[in-house]
Amino acid sequence: MQLRDELPVDHKLATVYRYGAAFCGMVLLAFGILGFADQLSPFGTDGDTIAGMTTNGVLSLISVVVGLALIAGAVIGGNFASTLNMTVGTLFLLSGFWHIFVLDKAANFLDFGLTNVMFSFVMGLMILTFGMYGRVTSRLPHDNPYWRRRHPRQAAEESLARRRRAAAAIGSADIPAAALPGTASDGTGR
């Protein structure tokens, strides 16, 4: 089974992935556009600030590109948006850790300050949470496609029980018991 086939198109988790990617993408896009509006030098490290964070032209460009990528992920939706959110969130966290070590060094060509590092951690955790929502937890509901993927036998048993209840609700005269899979009279003996 392909990853893209794992989540149904109309599943409620897709909404979380879409809105999370769109929100975070808009925040990054706004930050980047504000940086371009101030006509910052590309690699300047003189402490120009936008929204309380130091920035330069390259950081503004990166913010715009990542923001547009997240918005594109929101438009595509589904597992793509989830995987993109997890990837971008992880990159934000790694960027935060990297920039802690290069704050006052020449390698800090993006002009990160401590507020940028904190923003990188917060935004990274937020994007990562949106991407992992409903995929990574110990208590997924049984209708969750990720739970079904991890517990195929129990999911099959629950699906069979649901079909039997539905057939019983319709009326046993319309659907003979022998036609239901898993019954002793269907020849499988399970």
C-alpha positions, -999 to 999 in steps of 0.1 A, spaced: 0 0 0 13 34 -10 15 62 16 -8 84 -5 -34 57 -5 -35 53 33 -57 83 41 -91 86 24 -95 119 6 -125 129 27 -111 119 61 -114 145 89 -76 143 95 -70 159 61 -87 191 74 -62 193 103 -32 189 79 -46 215 55 -54 242 80 -22 236 99 -1 239 68 -21 270 55 -18 288 89 19 283 93 25 290 56 7 323 59 27 334 90 60 326 72 48 343 40 39 375 59 73 375 77 91 371 44 70 398 26 76 423 54 113 416 50 112 423 13 91 454 19 119 468 41 144 462 12 169 444 34 204 436 22 207 399 12 234 389 37 233 418 61 239 410 97 234 445 111 204 436 132 174 448 111 142 436 127 108 426 115 81 416 140 107 415 168 131 391 150 163 400 132 163 392 95 180 399 62 170 393 25 180 357 24 160 348 55 130 367 39 134 346 7 136 314 27 105 324 46 86 331 14 96 299 -3 88 277 28 55 296 33 45 290 -3 55 253 0 33 249 31 4 267 13 8 244 -17 8 214 7 -25 228 22 -40 229 -13 -29 194 -21 -39 181 13 -40 145 26 -9 126 34 12 149 13 3 178 36 10 157 67 43 145 54 53 180 43 43 194 77 65 168 95 94 174 72 93 212 75 87 211 113 117 189 117 138 213 96 127 242 117 137 224 149 171 215 134 175 251 123 168 263 158 195 240 172 220 249 146 215 286 151 219 283 189 255 273 183 262 300 157 245 330 172 276 352 176 297 336 149 304 343 112 284 312 102 252 331 113 247 345 78 208 345 82 212 371 110 194 349 136 189 363 171 176 346 202 141 355 193 145 339 159 158 307 176 127 306 199 104 313 169 121 285 150 115 261 179 79 272 184 70 272 147 88 239 142 69 222 170 36 236 158 41 225 122 54 191 134 23 187 156 0 195 127 17 170 106 18 142 132 -18 148 144 -37 116 142 -7 96 129 15 92 160 -2 85 193 -10 55 214 -48 60 214 -59 64 178 -96 58 172 -103 26 155 -117 43 124 -83 61 119 -66 47 88 -32 47 106 -46 26 134 -61 2 108 -27 -1 91 -10 -9 124 -36 -34 135 -49 -52 104 -63 -83 120 -84 -64 146 -95 -39 119 -107 -67 97 -126 -83 126 -142 -50 135 -151 -44 98 -167 -78 96 -187 -72 128 -199 -38 114 -211 -55 81 -229 -82 101 -246 -56 122 -256 -37 91 -269 -69 74 -289 -77 106 -304 -42 107 -315 -44 70 -331 -77 78 -319 -113 77 -345 -122 50 -328 -99 24 -292 -112 29 -287 -149 37 -261 -155 64 -242 -178 40 -234 -147 18 -215 -130 47 -177 -136 47 -164 -154 77 -195 -174 85 -192 -212 88 -215 -217 58 -194 -197 34 -170 -225 30 -141 -209 48 -150 -223 82 -136 -192 100 
